[in-house]
């Protein structure tokens, strides 16, 4: 009789070990499944962030283009020279933000944005000098041609975003 109890005890230990191993297997599978779900969620969040950055960039480029078109009109009117340096500064801030906040921009896109910033700075400086000397710029058509080229470059770059 004592021998039978030992045999039952051994069988119970073996069954317990098998159930424990099955339990660990199920637990590890659950952990693996949870890890994959977390990685998929993380990937989805990254994709959404990238899409939001793209949308914000396109919106900012549209704003900059619209403001540049407005500046061209003010150039042609010729009576708002005192207001223009501030407007140029605002557009430059937008373009700098676009350039710095978008790591996925190509080298060519960054170069076009930098060229626009440089051009805007040059025109802003010319206008500020004219404002200080109480004269009007004489190269308005050149300014507008340069701004048109910048607008075209910004628009072409936004299509590629």
Backbone as CSV, one residue per row, in Angstrom:
resi,resn,N_x,N_y,N_z,CA_x,CA_y,CA_z,C_x,C_y,C_z
1,UNK,0.811,-1.183,0.000,0.000,0.000,0.000,0.865,1.261,0.000
2,UNK,1.925,1.258,0.758,2.830,2.383,0.812,3.472,2.621,-0.549
3,UNK,3.750,1.525,-1.249,4.343,1.620,-2.569,3.381,2.276,-3.543
4,UNK,2.111,1.973,-3.427,1.110,2.574,-4.300,1.021,4.087,-4.078
5,UNK,1.123,4.536,-2.863,1.079,5.958,-2.572,2.287,6.675,-3.162
6,UNK,3.450,6.061,-3.088,4.654,6.654,-3.688,4.501,6.755,-5.201
7,UNK,3.926,5.721,-5.823,3.724,5.735,-7.276,2.764,6.869,-7.640
8,UNK,1.680,6.998,-6.865,0.730,8.089,-7.120,1.379,9.454,-6.919
9,UNK,2.211,9.565,-5.952,2.925,10.812,-5.689,3.858,11.163,-6.847
10,UNK,4.539,10.139,-7.380,5.428,10.372,-8.517,4.633,10.822,-9.729
11,UNK,3.501,10.131,-9.948,2.657,10.512,-11.094,2.102,11.936,-10.921
12,UNK,1.740,12.236,-9.724,1.211,13.580,-9.467,2.296,14.638,-9.711
13,UNK,3.535,14.337,-9.329,4.639,15.272,-9.565,4.885,15.443,-11.065
14,UNK,4.837,14.340,-11.793,5.070,14.398,-13.239,3.959,15.206,-13.911
15,UNK,2.710,14.957,-13.525,1.578,15.697,-14.095,1.691,17.181,-13.733
16,UNK,2.105,17.474,-12.511,2.282,18.861,-12.080,3.370,19.559,-12.897
17,UNK,4.464,18.828,-13.140,5.554,19.393,-13.945,5.071,19.684,-15.370
18,UNK,4.325,18.753,-15.951,3.808,18.948,-17.320,2.869,20.152,-17.361
19,UNK,1.976,20.261,-16.406,1.052,21.402,-16.357,1.811,22.720,-16.165
20,UNK,2.858,22.686,-15.350,3.666,23.887,-15.133,4.349,24.314,-16.435
21,UNK,4.912,23.340,-17.159,5.572,23.648,-18.424,4.568,24.199,-19.440
22,UNK,3.397,23.614,-19.498,2.351,24.120,-20.399,1.964,25.547,-19.987
23,UNK,1.838,25.794,-18.716,1.502,27.131,-18.218,2.574,28.151,-18.593
24,UNK,3.842,27.772,-18.408,4.930,28.681,-18.808,4.902,28.939,-20.314
25,UNK,4.646,27.898,-21.086,4.563,28.055,-22.551,3.461,29.037,-22.934
26,UNK,2.309,28.891,-22.313,1.195,29.803,-22.591,1.558,31.225,-22.161
27,UNK,2.211,31.375,-21.037,2.623,32.695,-20.550,3.623,33.343,-21.507
28,UNK,4.633,32.571,-21.918,5.622,33.116,-22.858,4.976,33.509,-24.182
29,UNK,4.044,32.704,-24.653,3.339,33.038,-25.892,2.558,34.353,-25.720
30,UNK,1.906,34.508,-24.585,1.161,35.745,-24.311,2.073,36.961,-24.257
31,UNK,3.233,36.804,-23.630,4.199,37.903,-23.545,4.697,38.261,-24.948
32,UNK,5.013,37.246,-25.744,5.485,37.478,-27.115,4.420,38.193,-27.934
33,UNK,3.180,37.761,-27.795,2.074,38.373,-28.525,1.884,39.836,-28.087
34,UNK,1.983,40.096,-26.803,1.850,41.452,-26.274,2.983,42.340,-26.779
35,UNK,4.190,41.794,-26.821,5.338,42.552,-27.307,5.125,42.937,-28.767
36,UNK,4.663,42.015,-29.586,4.405,42.315,-30.999,3.308,43.367,-31.154
37,UNK,2.278,43.259,-30.341,1.197,44.255,-30.407,1.719,45.635,-30.022
38,UNK,2.584,45.693,-29.020,3.162,46.980,-28.599,4.043,47.558,-29.710
39,UNK,4.803,46.711,-30.386,5.641,47.181,-31.483,4.778,47.694,-32.635
40,UNK,3.708,47.005,-32.934,2.805,47.452,-33.995,2.159,48.784,-33.622
41,UNK,1.780,48.931,-32.387,1.191,50.197,-31.936,2.214,51.323,-32.026
42,UNK,3.442,51.028,-31.638,4.505,52.025,-31.721,4.749,52.430,-33.174
43,UNK,4.757,51.463,-34.082,4.924,51.766,-35.505,3.772,52.621,-36.029
44,UNK,2.568,52.317,-35.607,1.403,53.090,-36.036,1.494,54.535,-35.531
45,UNK,1.920,54.707,-34.296,2.077,56.053,-33.734,3.133,56.828,-34.518
46,UNK,4.236,56.171,-34.855,5.292,56.833,-35.635,4.779,57.254,-37.006
47,UNK,3.998,56.406,-37.637,3.433,56.749,-38.947,2.497,57.949,-38.841
48,UNK,1.673,57.970,-37.812,0.749,59.089,-37.619,1.537,60.380,-37.367
49,UNK,2.595,60.300,-36.544,3.428,61.476,-36.287,4.044,61.989,-37.585
50,UNK,4.570,61.090,-38.399,5.174,61.504,-39.669,4.151,62.155,-40.581
51,UNK,2.949,61.621,-40.623,1.900,62.203,-41.464,1.498,63.587,-40.955
52,UNK,1.437,63.746,-39.635,1.105,65.057,-39.068,2.202,66.083,-39.375
53,UNK,3.454,65.657,-39.301,4.554,66.561,-39.642,4.439,66.977,-41.105
54,UNK,4.129,66.024,-41.980,3.964,66.348,-43.398,2.826,67.344,-43.602
55,UNK,1.691,67.098,-42.942,0.551,68.005,-43.083,0.893,69.401,-42.566
56,UNK,1.559,69.474,-41.429,1.960,70.779,-40.882,2.944,71.476,-41.809
57,UNK,3.843,70.714,-42.386,4.820,71.295,-43.310,4.125,71.868,-44.535
58,UNK,3.207,71.107,-45.093,2.474,71.583,-46.272,1.671,72.833,-45.909
59,UNK,1.063,72.827,-44.744,0.307,73.997,-44.290,1.223,75.208,-44.119
60,UNK,2.394,74.991,-43.516,3.347,76.098,-43.316,3.861,76.626,-44.652
61,UNK,4.141,75.732,-45.591,4.602,76.171,-46.911,3.497,76.969,-47.604
62,UNK,2.264,76.505,-47.492,1.144,77.240,-48.083,1.016,78.633,-47.469
63,UNK,1.186,78.715,-46.159,1.140,80.012,-45.476,2.257,80.919,-45.976
64,UNK,3.463,80.381,-46.077,4.601,81.183,-46.545,4.358,81.662,-47.976
65,UNK,3.870,80.779,-48.842,3.603,81.170,-50.233,2.545,82.270,-50.280
66,UNK,1.495,82.104,-49.503,0.427,83.110,-49.468,0.971,84.463,-48.999
67,UNK,1.797,84.448,-47.963,2.357,85.694,-47.449,3.334,86.318,-48.452
68,UNK,4.076,85.493,-49.167,4.976,86.023,-50.197,4.198,86.672,-51.334
69,UNK,3.079,86.053,-51.706,2.223,86.658,-52.739,1.692,88.007,-52.261
70,UNK,1.329,88.083,-50.986,0.867,89.342,-50.404,1.959,90.405,-50.421
71,UNK,3.177,89.990,-50.134,4.300,90.929,-50.160,4.525,91.449,-51.579
72,UNK,4.419,90.569,-52.554,4.581,91.020,-53.947,3.557,92.108,-54.280
73,UNK,2.330,91.921,-53.809,1.291,92.938,-54.032,1.645,94.242,-53.330
74,UNK,2.145,94.134,-52.102,2.549,95.343,-51.367,3.714,96.051,-52.065
75,UNK,4.618,95.280,-52.645,5.709,95.887,-53.424,5.133,96.723,-54.563
76,UNK,4.160,96.150,-55.251,3.589,96.833,-56.414,2.807,98.077,-56.013
77,UNK,2.137,98.013,-54.862,1.401,99.188,-54.390,2.363,100.310,-54.017
78,UNK,3.483,99.926,-53.417,4.529,100.894,-53.129,4.298,101.813,-51.949
79,UNK,3.287,101.564,-51.131,3.047,102.478,-50.015,3.129,101.785,-48.648
80,UNK,3.697,100.595,-48.618,3.742,99.827,-47.365,5.157,99.411,-46.988
81,UNK,6.139,100.176,-47.420,7.518,99.764,-47.208,7.873,99.628,-45.733
82,UNK,7.264,100.414,-44.877,7.573,100.350,-43.442,7.100,99.036,-42.802
83,UNK,6.054,98.443,-43.345,5.501,97.202,-42.797,6.263,95.953,-43.254
84,UNK,6.956,96.057,-44.358,7.517,94.872,-44.995,8.625,94.152,-44.224
85,UNK,9.551,94.847,-43.564,10.592,94.090,-42.844,10.014,93.098,-41.830
86,UNK,8.970,93.500,-41.144,8.328,92.597,-40.176,7.706,91.392,-40.879
87,UNK,7.109,91.612,-42.029,6.498,90.516,-42.783,7.572,89.550,-43.296
88,UNK,8.688,90.102,-43.760,9.790,89.247,-44.203,10.310,88.399,-43.043
89,UNK,10.451,89.008,-41.886,10.946,88.279,-40.713,10.006,87.130,-40.351
90,UNK,8.701,87.371,-40.433,7.731,86.326,-40.097,7.839,85.149,-41.075
91,UNK,7.994,85.451,-42.344,8.109,84.374,-43.337,9.413,83.602,-43.141
92,UNK,10.478,84.299,-42.836,11.751,83.611,-42.590,11.631,82.657,-41.408
93,UNK,10.920,83.061,-40.370,10.721,82.172,-39.215,9.976,80.909,-39.621
94,UNK,8.974,81.060,-40.468,8.224,79.897,-40.944,9.158,78.965,-41.721
95,UNK,9.943,79.532,-42.615,10.832,78.714,-43.443,11.922,78.041,-42.611
96,UNK,12.449,78.746,-41.637,13.463,78.149,-40.752,12.839,76.995,-39.971
97,UNK,11.622,77.195,-39.500,10.923,76.134,-38.779,10.715,74.911,-39.678
98,UNK,10.312,75.138,-40.904,10.120,74.025,-41.842,11.430,73.269,-42.036
99,UNK,12.484,74.007,-42.266,13.789,73.384,-42.515,14.270,72.571,-41.316
100,UNK,14.087,73.107,-40.112,14.627,72.461,-38.920,13.747,71.336,-38.368
101,UNK,12.459,71.415,-38.595,11.538,70.446,-37.989,11.225,69.258,-38.889
102,UNK,11.866,69.198,-40.044,11.575,68.130,-40.995,12.843,67.387,-41.388
103,UNK,13.210,66.392,-40.611,14.445,65.658,-40.916,14.368,64.857,-42.217
104,UNK,13.160,64.636,-42.720,13.008,63.839,-43.935,13.089,64.656,-45.217
105,UNK,13.312,65.963,-45.109,13.462,66.762,-46.316,14.752,66.367,-47.026
106,UNK,14.701,66.373,-48.344,15.900,66.050,-49.114,16.884,67.214,-49.035
107,UNK,18.093,66.943,-49.433,19.119,67.986,-49.457,18.699,69.110,-50.396
108,UNK,18.087,68.739,-51.532,17.644,69.735,-52.508,16.534,70.621,-51.921
109,UNK,15.576,70.001,-51.210,14.503,70.774,-50.594,15.060,71.741,-49.550
110,UNK,15.975,71.261,-48.727,16.589,72.136,-47.717,17.360,73.268,-48.383
111,UNK,18.022,72.960,-49.478,18.776,73.978,-50.204,17.851,75.057,-50.763
112,UNK,16.710,74.650,-51.300,15.748,75.622,-51.846,15.172,76.493,-50.734
113,UNK,14.889,75.891,-49.606,14.375,76.665,-48.463,15.437,77.648,-47.990
114,UNK,16.691,77.194,-47.892,17.772,78.079,-47.463,17.969,79.217,-48.458
115,UNK,17.852,78.921,-49.752,17.985,79.973,-50.770,16.886,81.021,-50.600
116,UNK,15.668,80.570,-50.289,14.563,81.514,-50.061,14.843,82.371,-48.829
117,UNK,15.344,81.752,-47.768,15.662,82.498,-46.539,16.739,83.551,-46.837
118,UNK,17.756,83.159,-47.560,18.841,84.089,-47.915,18.312,85.234,-48.766
119,UNK,17.474,84.913,-49.735,16.897,85.941,-50.599,16.020,86.900,-49.797
120,UNK,15.195,86.352,-48.928,14.318,87.198,-48.105,15.142,88.115,-47.197
121,UNK,16.218,87.594,-46.652,17.082,88.404,-45.797,17.687,89.559,-46.594
122,UNK,18.135,89.264,-47.799,18.729,90.297,-48.644,17.712,91.396,-48.978
123,UNK,16.515,90.984,-49.391,15.482,91.974,-49.728,15.070,92.758,-48.481
124,UNK,14.940,92.065,-47.358,14.586,92.739,-46.103,15.622,93.795,-45.756
125,UNK,16.894,93.465,-45.893,17.962,94.429,-45.602,17.884,95.635,-46.542
126,UNK,17.633,95.383,-47.826,17.500,96.489,-48.786,16.345,97.415,-48.401
127,UNK,15.232,96.828,-48.037,14.061,97.635,-47.672,14.326,98.413,-46.388
128,UNK,14.975,97.780,-45.418,15.292,98.487,-44.172,16.223,99.662,-44.435
129,UNK,17.198,99.508,-45.335,18.084,100.626,-45.689,17.286,101.751,-46.338
130,UNK,16.367,101.389,-47.229,15.531,102.417,-47.864,14.650,103.111,-46.827
131,UNK,14.113,102.348,-45.895,13.278,102.941,-44.855,14.078,103.930,-44.014
132,UNK,15.311,103.573,-43.688,16.155,104.467,-42.888,16.507,105.745,-43.648
133,UNK,16.713,105.612,-44.945,17.066,106.792,-45.735,15.836,107.493,-46.304
134,UNK,14.663,106.987,-45.934,13.378,107.558,-46.361,13.263,107.624,-47.894
135,UNK,13.723,106.547,-48.528,13.575,106.416,-49.982,12.830,105.125,-50.273
136,UNK,12.453,104.949,-51.505,11.787,103.712,-51.914,12.737,102.893,-52.769
137,UNK,12.644,101.578,-52.670,13.503,100.737,-53.504,13.211,100.970,-54.993
138,UNK,14.265,100.901,-55.777,14.098,101.108,-57.221,14.035,99.785,-57.980
139,UNK,14.338,98.689,-57.312,14.406,97.395,-57.977,13.222,96.491,-57.626
140,UNK,12.030,97.047,-57.591,10.828,96.312,-57.193,10.579,95.120,-58.120
141,UNK,10.755,95.303,-59.414,10.501,94.192,-60.335,11.510,93.066,-60.108
142,UNK,12.752,93.406,-59.784,13.754,92.375,-59.467,13.387,91.633,-58.184
143,UNK,12.912,92.394,-57.176,12.482,91.780,-55.916,11.347,90.791,-56.182
144,UNK,10.357,91.229,-56.953,9.207,90.364,-57.221,9.597,89.150,-58.055
145,UNK,10.532,89.314,-58.977,11.002,88.170,-59.767,11.696,87.151,-58.862
146,UNK,12.500,87.648,-57.929,13.179,86.750,-56.990,12.172,86.045,-56.086
147,UNK,11.162,86.784,-55.619,10.128,86.171,-54.771,9.324,85.140,-55.560
148,UNK,9.036,85.429,-56.822,8.313,84.467,-57.652,9.117,83.177,-57.802
149,UNK,10.422,83.300,-58.003,11.280,82.112,-58.099,11.247,81.318,-56.790
150,UNK,11.283,82.037,-55.655,11.200,81.350,-54.357,9.862,80.662,-54.178
151,UNK,8.788,81.322,-54.575,7.452,80.722,-54.477,7.387,79.448,-55.311
152,UNK,7.899,79.523,-56.530,7.891,78.343,-57.404,8.685,77.191,-56.795
153,UNK,9.845,77.499,-56.221,10.664,76.463,-55.589,9.972,75.861,-54.368
154,UNK,9.344,76.709,-53.561,8.645,76.213,-52.376,7.466,75.342,-52.781
155,UNK,6.743,75.767,-53.808,5.594,74.973,-54.256,6.069,73.633,-54.795
156,UNK,7.103,73.641,-55.619,7.624,72.387,-56.190,8.105,71.461,-55.076
157,UNK,8.741,72.024,-54.056,9.214,71.205,-52.930,8.075,70.649,-52.108
158,UNK,6.975,71.406,-51.991,5.849,70.921,-51.191,5.141,69.768,-51.871
159,UNK,5.190,69.721,-53.180,4.565,68.617,-53.912,5.288,67.313,-53.616
160,UNK,6.587,67.406,-53.355,7.396,66.217,-53.114,7.350,65.719,-51.678
161,UNK,6.724,66.485,-50.800,6.699,66.108,-49.367,5.750,64.956,-49.142
